[in-house]
């Protein structure tokens, strides 16, 4: 399921990153890689605050929908 549909507070593993090569490279540079554990911290104004690799990253729903967990 896309990350935007996941429950807040649950740790999940990334199964796949979708989108074009540029999008995949961008998410990869932020630490979103297949097999990595992510956790949604909060949702603010349509954006998600996500904990990945001991960092907090804000993504809009369009970008977060490209991450399949």
N, CA, C and O atoms as CSV, one atom per row, in Angstrom:
chain,resi,resn,atom,element,x,y,z
A,1,UNK,N,N,0.847,-1.177,0.000
A,1,UNK,CA,C,0.000,0.000,0.000
A,1,UNK,C,C,0.893,1.241,0.000
A,1,UNK,O,O,2.015,1.189,0.505
A,2,UNK,N,N,0.417,2.349,-0.554
A,2,UNK,CA,C,1.201,3.584,-0.522
A,2,UNK,C,C,1.359,4.094,0.913
A,2,UNK,O,O,0.496,3.867,1.761
A,3,UNK,N,N,2.445,4.768,1.166
A,3,UNK,CA,C,2.741,5.280,2.508
A,3,UNK,C,C,1.644,6.211,3.022
A,3,UNK,O,O,1.395,6.264,4.226
A,4,UNK,N,N,0.986,6.947,2.123
A,4,UNK,CA,C,-0.048,7.894,2.568
A,4,UNK,C,C,-1.251,7.201,3.193
A,4,UNK,O,O,-2.021,7.837,3.913
A,5,UNK,N,N,-1.428,5.895,2.928
A,5,UNK,CA,C,-2.550,5.149,3.505
A,5,UNK,C,C,-2.190,4.422,4.800
A,5,UNK,O,O,-3.058,3.823,5.434
A,6,UNK,N,N,-0.922,4.471,5.194
A,6,UNK,CA,C,-0.471,3.771,6.397
A,6,UNK,C,C,-0.898,4.523,7.654
A,6,UNK,O,O,-1.140,5.730,7.620
A,7,UNK,N,N,-0.984,3.800,8.748
A,7,UNK,CA,C,-1.360,4.391,10.031
A,7,UNK,C,C,-0.183,5.119,10.658
A,7,UNK,O,O,0.962,4.676,10.572
A,8,UNK,N,N,-0.486,6.241,11.290
A,8,UNK,CA,C,0.534,7.022,11.981
A,8,UNK,C,C,1.083,6.225,13.161
A,8,UNK,O,O,0.322,5.603,13.902
A,9,UNK,N,N,2.399,6.243,13.333
A,9,UNK,CA,C,3.028,5.601,14.472
A,9,UNK,C,C,3.518,4.190,14.233
A,9,UNK,O,O,4.309,3.678,15.025
A,10,UNK,N,N,3.075,3.543,13.166
A,10,UNK,CA,C,3.508,2.170,12.869
A,10,UNK,C,C,4.799,2.179,12.065
A,10,UNK,O,O,4.952,2.960,11.126
A,11,UNK,N,N,5.727,1.302,12.443
A,11,UNK,CA,C,6.947,1.156,11.654
A,11,UNK,C,C,6.679,0.178,10.517
A,11,UNK,O,O,6.094,-0.887,10.719
A,12,UNK,N,N,7.116,0.558,9.320
A,12,UNK,CA,C,6.894,-0.263,8.131
A,12,UNK,C,C,8.175,-0.322,7.312
A,12,UNK,O,O,9.019,0.570,7.401
A,13,UNK,N,N,8.316,-1.376,6.516
A,13,UNK,CA,C,9.451,-1.495,5.618
A,13,UNK,C,C,9.032,-1.070,4.220
A,13,UNK,O,O,7.929,-1.374,3.767
A,14,UNK,N,N,9.928,-0.366,3.548
A,14,UNK,CA,C,9.670,0.050,2.172
A,14,UNK,C,C,9.835,-1.162,1.266
A,14,UNK,O,O,10.864,-1.836,1.291
A,15,UNK,N,N,8.810,-1.429,0.468
A,15,UNK,CA,C,8.849,-2.560,-0.456
A,15,UNK,C,C,9.251,-2.125,-1.862
A,15,UNK,O,O,9.884,-2.884,-2.596
A,16,UNK,N,N,8.878,-0.889,-2.234
A,16,UNK,CA,C,9.131,-0.433,-3.600
A,16,UNK,C,C,9.013,1.085,-3.672
A,16,UNK,O,O,8.244,1.689,-2.924
A,17,UNK,N,N,9.773,1.697,-4.568
A,17,UNK,CA,C,9.653,3.118,-4.868
A,17,UNK,C,C,9.194,3.216,-6.320
A,17,UNK,O,O,9.829,2.658,-7.214
A,18,UNK,N,N,8.088,3.926,-6.554
A,18,UNK,CA,C,7.582,4.071,-7.912
A,18,UNK,C,C,7.878,5.476,-8.427
A,18,UNK,O,O,8.315,6.342,-7.669
A,19,UNK,N,N,7.640,5.697,-9.706
A,19,UNK,CA,C,7.860,7.004,-10.309
A,19,UNK,C,C,8.981,6.962,-11.325
A,19,UNK,O,O,9.558,5.909,-11.593
A,20,UNK,N,N,9.282,8.125,-11.887
A,20,UNK,CA,C,10.350,8.182,-12.877
A,20,UNK,C,C,11.720,8.154,-12.190
A,20,UNK,O,O,11.807,8.205,-10.964
A,21,UNK,N,N,12.772,8.074,-12.982
A,21,UNK,CA,C,14.125,7.952,-12.419
A,21,UNK,C,C,14.497,9.133,-11.538
A,21,UNK,O,O,15.148,8.956,-10.509
A,22,UNK,N,N,14.093,10.337,-11.928
A,22,UNK,CA,C,14.418,11.526,-11.135
A,22,UNK,C,C,13.764,11.460,-9.755
A,22,UNK,O,O,14.393,11.790,-8.749
A,23,UNK,N,N,12.515,11.038,-9.711
A,23,UNK,CA,C,11.795,10.902,-8.441
A,23,UNK,C,C,12.455,9.848,-7.564
A,23,UNK,O,O,12.636,10.059,-6.364
A,24,UNK,N,N,12.811,8.719,-8.156
A,24,UNK,CA,C,13.471,7.649,-7.403
A,24,UNK,C,C,14.801,8.115,-6.836
A,24,UNK,O,O,15.123,7.809,-5.688
A,25,UNK,N,N,15.580,8.854,-7.626
A,25,UNK,CA,C,16.876,9.372,-7.145
A,25,UNK,C,C,16.677,10.356,-5.994
A,25,UNK,O,O,17.420,10.332,-5.013
A,26,UNK,N,N,15.663,11.228,-6.121
A,26,UNK,CA,C,15.383,12.202,-5.071
A,26,UNK,C,C,15.033,11.506,-3.756
A,26,UNK,O,O,15.586,11.836,-2.707
A,27,UNK,N,N,14.117,10.546,-3.819
A,27,UNK,CA,C,13.722,9.828,-2.601
A,27,UNK,C,C,14.881,9.012,-2.040
A,27,UNK,O,O,15.041,8.907,-0.824
A,28,UNK,N,N,15.687,8.435,-2.925
A,28,UNK,CA,C,16.869,7.687,-2.496
A,28,UNK,C,C,17.842,8.595,-1.746
A,28,UNK,O,O,18.426,8.182,-0.743
A,29,UNK,N,N,18.020,9.821,-2.220
A,29,UNK,CA,C,18.944,10.750,-1.564
A,29,UNK,C,C,18.465,11.164,-0.176
A,29,UNK,O,O,19.264,11.572,0.666
A,30,UNK,N,N,17.144,11.055,0.061
A,30,UNK,CA,C,16.581,11.362,1.382
A,30,UNK,C,C,16.607,10.164,2.322
A,30,UNK,O,O,16.291,10.290,3.505
A,31,UNK,N,N,16.986,8.987,1.787
A,31,UNK,CA,C,17.068,7.791,2.620
A,31,UNK,C,C,15.956,6.795,2.394
A,31,UNK,O,O,15.910,5.761,3.061
A,32,UNK,N,N,15.056,7.080,1.466
A,32,UNK,CA,C,13.954,6.169,1.174
A,32,UNK,C,C,14.423,5.137,0.151
A,32,UNK,O,O,14.363,5.364,-1.057
A,33,UNK,N,N,14.887,4.006,0.661
A,33,UNK,CA,C,15.376,2.924,-0.194
A,33,UNK,C,C,14.647,1.635,0.186
A,33,UNK,O,O,14.172,1.490,1.312
A,34,UNK,N,N,14.565,0.717,-0.752
A,34,UNK,CA,C,13.888,-0.559,-0.526
A,34,UNK,C,C,14.502,-1.277,0.676
A,34,UNK,O,O,15.722,-1.407,0.778
A,35,UNK,N,N,13.641,-1.738,1.580
A,35,UNK,CA,C,14.092,-2.459,2.767
A,35,UNK,C,C,14.258,-1.584,4.000
A,35,UNK,O,O,14.359,-2.101,5.112
A,36,UNK,N,N,14.287,-0.290,3.823
A,36,UNK,CA,C,14.477,0.637,4.952
A,36,UNK,C,C,13.185,0.733,5.768
A,36,UNK,O,O,12.091,0.639,5.212
A,37,UNK,N,N,13.309,0.918,7.076
A,37,UNK,CA,C,12.163,1.080,7.964
A,37,UNK,C,C,11.781,2.554,8.039
A,37,UNK,O,O,12.639,3.419,8.215
A,38,UNK,N,N,10.483,2.830,7.903
A,38,UNK,CA,C,9.969,4.197,8.001
A,38,UNK,C,C,8.809,4.228,8.989
A,38,UNK,O,O,8.170,3.210,9.255
A,39,UNK,N,N,8.551,5.418,9.526
A,39,UNK,CA,C,7.453,5.592,10.482
A,39,UNK,C,C,6.869,6.985,10.286
A,39,UNK,O,O,7.603,7.973,10.263
A,40,UNK,N,N,5.552,7.062,10.146
A,40,UNK,CA,C,4.886,8.356,10.015
A,40,UNK,C,C,4.771,8.972,11.402
A,40,UNK,O,O,4.172,8.390,12.307
A,41,UNK,N,N,5.347,10.144,11.555
A,41,UNK,CA,C,5.310,10.856,12.838
A,41,UNK,C,C,4.024,11.678,12.943
A,41,UNK,O,O,3.316,11.605,13.948
A,42,UNK,N,N,3.723,12.463,11.900
A,42,UNK,CA,C,2.508,13.277,11.915
A,42,UNK,C,C,2.122,13.697,10.505
A,42,UNK,O,O,2.876,13.524,9.547
A,43,UNK,N,N,0.929,14.251,10.413
A,43,UNK,CA,C,0.433,14.788,9.149
A,43,UNK,C,C,0.008,16.221,9.394
A,43,UNK,O,O,-0.848,16.484,10.239
A,44,UNK,N,N,0.601,17.144,8.660
A,44,UNK,CA,C,0.322,18.562,8.849
A,44,UNK,C,C,-0.005,19.205,7.504
A,44,UNK,O,O,0.843,19.230,6.612
A,45,UNK,N,N,-1.191,19.710,7.349
A,45,UNK,CA,C,-1.563,20.432,6.146
A,45,UNK,C,C,-1.353,19.659,4.857
A,45,UNK,O,O,-0.962,20.241,3.845
A,46,UNK,N,N,-1.606,18.368,4.878
A,46,UNK,CA,C,-1.430,17.562,3.682
A,46,UNK,C,C,-0.025,17.025,3.494
A,46,UNK,O,O,0.225,16.257,2.565
A,47,UNK,N,N,0.889,17.415,4.358
A,47,UNK,CA,C,2.256,16.904,4.300
A,47,UNK,C,C,2.459,15.865,5.384
A,47,UNK,O,O,1.829,15.928,6.440
A,48,UNK,N,N,3.342,14.904,5.124
A,48,UNK,CA,C,3.659,13.880,6.112
A,48,UNK,C,C,5.042,14.133,6.676
A,48,UNK,O,O,5.975,14.439,5.933
A,49,UNK,N,N,5.179,14.008,7.985
A,49,UNK,CA,C,6.483,14.023,8.643
A,49,UNK,C,C,6.835,12.561,8.877
A,49,UNK,O,O,6.123,11.846,9.581
A,50,UNK,N,N,7.947,12.122,8.278
A,50,UNK,CA,C,8.310,10.707,8.277
A,50,UNK,C,C,9.685,10.535,8.894
A,50,UNK,O,O,10.617,11.280,8.591
A,51,UNK,N,N,9.795,9.537,9.766
A,51,UNK,CA,C,11.085,9.205,10.371
A,51,UNK,C,C,11.741,8.122,9.514
A,51,UNK,O,O,11.195,7.030,9.353
A,52,UNK,N,N,12.915,8.436,8.967
A,52,UNK,CA,C,13.664,7.482,8.155
A,52,UNK,C,C,15.144,7.658,8.465
A,52,UNK,O,O,15.656,8.777,8.432
A,53,UNK,N,N,15.830,6.569,8.764
A,53,UNK,CA,C,17.269,6.595,9.080
A,53,UNK,C,C,17.597,7.636,10.154
A,53,UNK,O,O,18.513,8.440,9.985
A,54,UNK,N,N,16.849,7.615,11.251
A,54,UNK,CA,C,17.056,8.518,12.389
A,54,UNK,C,C,16.957,9.999,12.018
A,54,UNK,O,O,17.526,10.847,12.706
A,55,UNK,N,N,16.252,10.311,10.955
A,55,UNK,CA,C,16.001,11.691,10.537
A,55,UNK,C,C,14.515,11.865,10.301
A,55,UNK,O,O,13.802,10.904,10.012
A,56,UNK,N,N,14.054,13.103,10.426
A,56,UNK,CA,C,12.662,13.411,10.106
A,56,UNK,C,C,12.636,14.168,8.788
A,56,UNK,O,O,13.360,15.144,8.591
A,57,UNK,N,N,11.785,13.693,7.897
A,57,UNK,CA,C,11.683,14.268,6.561
A,57,UNK,C,C,10.227,14.611,6.303
A,57,UNK,O,O,9.336,13.825,6.624
A,58,UNK,N,N,9.979,15.785,5.721
A,58,UNK,CA,C,8.622,16.177,5.342
A,58,UNK,C,C,8.445,15.929,3.846
A,58,UNK,O,O,9.259,16.360,3.029
A,59,UNK,N,N,7.369,15.227,3.505
A,59,UNK,CA,C,7.037,14.970,2.105
A,59,UNK,C,C,5.583,15.345,1.857
A,59,UNK,O,O,4.733,15.165,2.730
A,60,UNK,N,N,5.296,15.869,0.661
A,60,UNK,CA,C,3.899,16.100,0.322
A,60,UNK,C,C,3.255,14.763,-0.056
A,60,UNK,O,O,3.949,13.774,-0.289
A,61,UNK,N,N,1.941,14.748,-0.112
A,61,UNK,CA,C,1.232,13.490,-0.357
A,61,UNK,C,C,1.574,12.894,-1.716
A,61,UNK,O,O,1.596,11.673,-1.867
A,62,UNK,N,N,1.838,13.738,-2.700
A,62,UNK,CA,C,2.178,13.246,-4.034
A,62,UNK,C,C,3.460,12.435,-3.995
A,62,UNK,O,O,3.537,11.370,-4.607
A,63,UNK,N,N,4.473,12.926,-3.279
A,63,UNK,CA,C,5.744,12.213,-3.159
A,63,UNK,C,C,5.599,10.987,-2.284
A,63,UNK,O,O,6.146,9.930,-2.599
A,64,UNK,N,N,4.859,11.116,-1.174
A,64,UNK,CA,C,4.691,9.983,-0.263
A,64,UNK,C,C,3.906,8.848,-0.917
A,64,UNK,O,O,4.076,7.687,-0.546
A,65,UNK,N,N,3.050,9.172,-1.882
A,65,UNK,CA,C,2.279,8.119,-2.542
A,65,UNK,C,C,3.162,7.258,-3.435
A,65,UNK,O,O,2.732,6.184,-3.856
A,66,UNK,N,N,4.369,7.690,-3.735
A,66,UNK,CA,C,5.313,6.923,-4.561
A,66,UNK,C,C,6.049,5.858,-3.744
A,66,UNK,O,O,6.717,4.988,-4.304
A,67,UNK,N,N,5.920,5.933,-2.418
A,67,UNK,CA,C,6.614,4.974,-1.537
A,67,UNK,C,C,5.612,3.882,-1.161
A,67,UNK,O,O,4.582,4.153,-0.545
A,68,UNK,N,N,5.932,2.641,-1.544
A,68,UNK,CA,C,5.052,1.510,-1.270
A,68,UNK,C,C,5.619,0.726,-0.073
A,68,UNK,O,O,6.780,0.318,-0.066
A,69,UNK,N,N,4.756,0.531,0.937
A,69,UNK,CA,C,5.193,-0.182,2.148
A,69,UNK,C,C,4.417,-1.467,2.297
A,69,UNK,O,O,4.634,-2.213,3.252
